[in-house]
Amino acid sequence: FPPLNHLSNTKITKINLQLTYYGIQLEELTGKRIRKLFVHLINPITKTHQKIILPYLKNELLLLLETHKEKILEYSKKPEESLF
């Protein structure tokens, strides 16, 4: 999926991009810099947990948003109401 062809198409990559997007929004709202992203996995059966550190893919996500800006704007437009 251009321009992110260099990233693997896995669930953790999608989660990473989603967390990065939230991080960008948080930076804009608070003015503070994101230091790291992580996922905290909890296994209720074994009662263990694991912290997985993820890279902050800010540049990649901004490039993705800029590349697909027109598509995003098209999706976000409110459909015109019709009488029929």
MDTraj code that builds the backbone (N, CA, C; nanometers):
import mdtraj as md
import numpy as np

residues = "PHE PRO PRO LEU ASN HIS LEU SER ASN THR LYS ILE THR LYS ILE ASN LEU GLN LEU THR TYR TYR GLY ILE GLN LEU GLU GLU LEU THR GLY LYS ARG ILE ARG LYS LEU PHE VAL HIS LEU ILE ASN PRO ILE THR LYS THR HIS GLN LYS ILE ILE LEU PRO TYR LEU LYS ASN GLU LEU LEU LEU LEU LEU GLU THR HIS LYS GLU LYS ILE LEU GLU TYR SER LYS LYS PRO GLU GLU SER LEU PHE".split()
xyz = np.array([
    [0.0842, -0.1181, 0.0000],
    [0.0000, 0.0000, 0.0000],
    [0.0884, 0.1240, 0.0000],
    [0.1071, 0.1839, -0.1167],
    [0.1952, 0.3001, -0.1262],
    [0.1446, 0.4141, -0.0387],
    [0.2286, 0.4885, 0.0225],
    [0.3745, 0.4898, 0.0201],
    [0.4380, 0.4077, 0.1323],
    [0.3649, 0.3133, 0.1856],
    [0.4163, 0.2337, 0.2983],
    [0.4528, 0.0924, 0.2573],
    [0.5011, 0.0757, 0.1357],
    [0.5373, -0.0580, 0.0852],
    [0.6478, -0.1232, 0.1668],
    [0.7281, -0.0438, 0.2335],
    [0.8403, -0.0989, 0.3102],
    [0.7957, -0.1606, 0.4430],
    [0.6709, -0.1370, 0.4842],
    [0.6199, -0.1949, 0.6085],
    [0.5460, -0.3245, 0.5778],
    [0.5556, -0.4189, 0.6699],
    [0.4858, -0.5459, 0.6494],
    [0.3355, -0.5268, 0.6701],
    [0.2571, -0.6043, 0.6000],
    [0.1118, -0.5971, 0.6088],
    [0.0650, -0.6933, 0.7178],
    [0.0832, -0.6516, 0.8431],
    [0.0468, -0.7356, 0.9562],
    [-0.0441, -0.6571, 1.0515],
    [-0.1050, -0.7306, 1.1413],
    [-0.1941, -0.6686, 1.2384],
    [-0.1187, -0.5711, 1.3288],
    [0.0024, -0.6077, 1.3693],
    [0.0794, -0.5199, 1.4582],
    [0.1191, -0.3908, 1.3878],
    [0.1434, -0.3957, 1.2565],
    [0.1736, -0.2738, 1.1810],
    [0.0522, -0.1827, 1.1772],
    [-0.0650, -0.2405, 1.1575],
    [-0.1885, -0.1612, 1.1555],
    [-0.2141, -0.0987, 1.2926],
    [-0.1903, -0.1740, 1.3985],
    [-0.2046, -0.1214, 1.5341],
    [-0.1035, -0.0099, 1.5566],
    [0.0185, -0.0297, 1.5090],
    [0.1238, 0.0695, 1.5222],
    [0.0852, 0.2005, 1.4526],
    [0.0317, 0.1915, 1.3316],
    [-0.0111, 0.3111, 1.2594],
    [-0.1260, 0.3809, 1.3312],
    [-0.2167, 0.3032, 1.3873],
    [-0.3286, 0.3607, 1.4607],
    [-0.2788, 0.4337, 1.5863],
    [-0.1880, 0.3706, 1.6607],
    [-0.1319, 0.4356, 1.7790],
    [-0.0532, 0.5612, 1.7415],
    [0.0178, 0.5554, 1.6291],
    [0.0923, 0.6716, 1.5819],
    [-0.0032, 0.7862, 1.5505],
    [-0.1150, 0.7541, 1.4871],
    [-0.2148, 0.8575, 1.4558],
    [-0.2663, 0.9214, 1.5845],
    [-0.2979, 0.8381, 1.6832],
    [-0.3432, 0.8914, 1.8121],
    [-0.2341, 0.9768, 1.8759],
    [-0.1091, 0.9339, 1.8619],
    [0.0030, 1.0103, 1.9169],
    [0.0156, 1.1476, 1.8535],
    [-0.0004, 1.1540, 1.7230],
    [0.0053, 1.2820, 1.6519],
    [-0.1052, 1.3743, 1.7023],
    [-0.2257, 1.3198, 1.7176],
    [-0.3377, 1.4001, 1.7671],
    [-0.3116, 1.4491, 1.9095],
    [-0.2560, 1.3626, 1.9928],
    [-0.2246, 1.3995, 2.1308],
    [-0.1177, 1.5092, 2.1359],
    [-0.0173, 1.4979, 2.0486],
    [0.0853, 1.6025, 2.0417],
    [0.0235, 1.7370, 2.0057],
    [-0.0696, 1.7367, 1.9114],
    [-0.1326, 1.8614, 1.8693],
    [-0.2210, 1.9197, 1.9789],
    [-0.2902, 1.8332, 2.0526],
    [-0.3793, 1.8809, 2.1583],
    [-0.3046, 1.9328, 2.2803],
    [-0.1970, 1.8652, 2.3178],
    [-0.1271, 1.8990, 2.4419],
    [-0.0001, 1.9797, 2.4211],
    [0.0571, 1.9737, 2.3014],
    [0.1841, 2.0412, 2.2765],
    [0.3033, 1.9650, 2.3305],
    [0.2793, 1.8462, 2.3843],
    [0.3878, 1.7641, 2.4372],
    [0.4309, 1.6619, 2.3335],
    [0.5559, 1.6217, 2.3415],
    [0.6133, 1.5272, 2.2462],
    [0.5914, 1.3837, 2.2940],
    [0.5562, 1.2956, 2.2012],
    [0.5408, 1.1532, 2.2319],
    [0.6802, 1.0932, 2.2445],
    [0.7069, 1.0225, 2.3521],
    [0.8380, 0.9618, 2.3731],
    [0.8436, 0.8180, 2.3244],
    [0.7355, 0.7418, 2.3452],
    [0.7342, 0.6041, 2.2960],
    [0.5913, 0.5527, 2.2905],
    [0.5725, 0.4524, 2.2084],
    [0.4439, 0.3844, 2.1965],
    [0.4626, 0.2398, 2.2396],
    [0.3602, 0.1843, 2.3010],
    [0.3682, 0.0429, 2.3370],
    [0.2293, -0.0176, 2.3453],
    [0.2252, -0.1482, 2.3335],
    [0.1039, -0.2270, 2.3521],
    [0.1277, -0.3134, 2.4746],
    [0.0314, -0.3152, 2.5634],
    [0.0426, -0.3961, 2.6843],
    [-0.0482, -0.5178, 2.6674],
    [0.0129, -0.6338, 2.6453],
    [-0.0630, -0.7573, 2.6278],
    [-0.0827, -0.8253, 2.7623],
    [-0.2063, -0.8592, 2.7923],
    [-0.2383, -0.9272, 2.9175],
    [-0.3049, -1.0595, 2.8842],
    [-0.2490, -1.1680, 2.9373],
    [-0.3071, -1.3003, 2.9190],
    [-0.3842, -1.3362, 3.0460],
    [-0.5187, -1.3364, 3.0402],
    [-0.5968, -1.3621, 3.1610],
    [-0.5876, -1.5071, 3.2100],
    [-0.5513, -1.5978, 3.1211],
    [-0.5436, -1.7390, 3.1594],
    [-0.4182, -1.7643, 3.2424],
    [-0.3038, -1.7195, 3.1908],
    [-0.1774, -1.7425, 3.2622],
    [-0.1434, -1.6295, 3.3597],
    [-0.2260, -1.5244, 3.3560],
    [-0.2047, -1.4073, 3.4417],
    [-0.0653, -1.3463, 3.4235],
    [-0.0233, -1.3416, 3.2983],
    [0.1044, -1.2796, 3.2635],
    [0.0783, -1.1572, 3.1760],
    [0.1764, -1.0741, 3.1673],
    [0.1639, -0.9570, 3.0803],
    [0.2974, -0.9302, 3.0124],
    [0.2868, -0.8595, 2.9009],
    [0.4052, -0.8301, 2.8208],
    [0.3882, -0.6916, 2.7606],
    [0.4925, -0.6109, 2.7681],
    [0.4924, -0.4770, 2.7102],
    [0.5713, -0.4814, 2.5801],
    [0.5057, -0.4482, 2.4690],
    [0.5707, -0.4491, 2.3379],
    [0.5912, -0.3041, 2.2935],
    [0.7170, -0.2640, 2.2830],
    [0.7516, -0.1286, 2.2388],
    [0.7382, -0.1209, 2.0871],
    [0.6724, -0.0158, 2.0398],
    [0.6517, 0.0051, 1.8963],
    [0.7191, 0.1348, 1.8535],
    [0.7688, 0.1406, 1.7305],
    [0.8295, 0.2656, 1.6822],
    [0.7211, 0.3698, 1.6535],
    [0.7566, 0.4940, 1.6699],
    [0.6660, 0.6054, 1.6402],
    [0.6817, 0.6372, 1.4924],
    [0.5852, 0.5993, 1.4124],
    [0.5923, 0.6120, 1.2663],
    [0.5298, 0.7434, 1.2184],
    [0.5673, 0.8518, 1.2826],
    [0.5070, 0.9818, 1.2515],
    [0.5321, 1.0237, 1.1071],
    [0.6554, 1.0156, 1.0607],
    [0.6863, 1.0575, 0.9235],
    [0.6118, 0.9729, 0.8217],
    [0.6069, 0.8420, 0.8449],
    [0.5372, 0.7522, 0.7535],
    [0.3879, 0.7840, 0.7483],
    [0.3282, 0.8089, 0.8650],
    [0.1852, 0.8359, 0.8691],
    [0.1521, 0.9702, 0.8053],
    [0.2344, 1.0711, 0.8301],
    [0.2114, 1.2009, 0.7669],
    [0.2241, 1.1908, 0.6153],
    [0.3191, 1.1116, 0.5679],
    [0.3347, 1.0888, 0.4242],
    [0.2117, 1.0174, 0.3677],
    [0.1617, 0.9193, 0.4397],
    [0.0420, 0.8463, 0.3974],
    [-0.0782, 0.9401, 0.3883],
    [-0.0978, 1.0227, 0.4897],
    [-0.2102, 1.1160, 0.4894],
    [-0.1990, 1.2177, 0.3762],
    [-0.0783, 1.2671, 0.3519],
    [-0.0585, 1.3634, 0.2435],
    [-0.0803, 1.2992, 0.1070],
    [-0.0316, 1.1767, 0.0907],
    [-0.0456, 1.1062, -0.0368],
    [-0.1918, 1.0801, -0.0712],
    [-0.2703, 1.0462, 0.0286],
    [-0.4110, 1.0092, 0.0047],
    [-0.5080, 1.1164, 0.0524],
    [-0.4618, 1.2400, 0.0540],
    [-0.5410, 1.3520, 0.1031],
    [-0.6740, 1.3661, 0.0290],
    [-0.6713, 1.3572, -0.1020],
    [-0.7931, 1.3734, -0.1818],
    [-0.8951, 1.2636, -0.1520],
    [-0.8486, 1.1395, -0.1399],
    [-0.9395, 1.0287, -0.1073],
    [-1.0017, 1.0474, 0.0299],
    [-0.9208, 1.0918, 0.1257],
    [-0.9696, 1.1130, 0.2621],
    [-1.0758, 1.2220, 0.2629],
    [-1.0499, 1.3307, 0.1916],
    [-1.1485, 1.4384, 0.1839],
    [-1.2768, 1.3923, 0.1170],
    [-1.2648, 1.3092, 0.0157],
    [-1.3825, 1.2571, -0.0536],
    [-1.4664, 1.1692, 0.0389],
    [-1.4001, 1.0845, 0.1173],
    [-1.4716, 0.9982, 0.2123],
    [-1.5395, 1.0784, 0.3224],
    [-1.4796, 1.1899, 0.3593],
    [-1.5323, 1.2665, 0.4717],
    [-1.6443, 1.3620, 0.4326],
    [-1.6676, 1.3777, 0.3026],
    [-1.7754, 1.4655, 0.2587],
    [-1.9098, 1.4035, 0.2943],
    [-2.0003, 1.4900, 0.3379],
    [-2.1338, 1.4452, 0.3711],
    [-2.2093, 1.4186, 0.2403],
    [-2.2733, 1.3023, 0.2289],
    [-2.3477, 1.2755, 0.1050],
    [-2.4636, 1.3756, 0.0910],
    [-2.4849, 1.4164, -0.0329],
    [-2.5939, 1.5115, -0.0571],
    [-2.7268, 1.4424, -0.0346],
    [-2.8159, 1.5162, 0.0276],
    [-2.9474, 1.4594, 0.0537],
    [-3.0294, 1.4625, -0.0744],
    [-3.1102, 1.3611, -0.0914],
    [-3.1928, 1.3510, -0.2109],
    [-3.3374, 1.3357, -0.1698],
    [-3.4234, 1.3890, -0.2506],
    [-3.5677, 1.3740, -0.2250],
    [-3.6162, 1.2352, -0.2647],
    [-3.5425, 1.1679, -0.3501],
    [-3.5874, 1.0368, -0.3995],
    [-3.5036, 0.9267, -0.3445],
])
top = md.Topology()
chain = top.add_chain()
for i, resn in enumerate(residues, 1):
    res = top.add_residue(resn, chain, resSeq=i)
    for name in ("N", "CA", "C"):
        top.add_atom(name, md.element.get_by_symbol(name[0]), res)
traj = md.Trajectory(xyz[None], top)
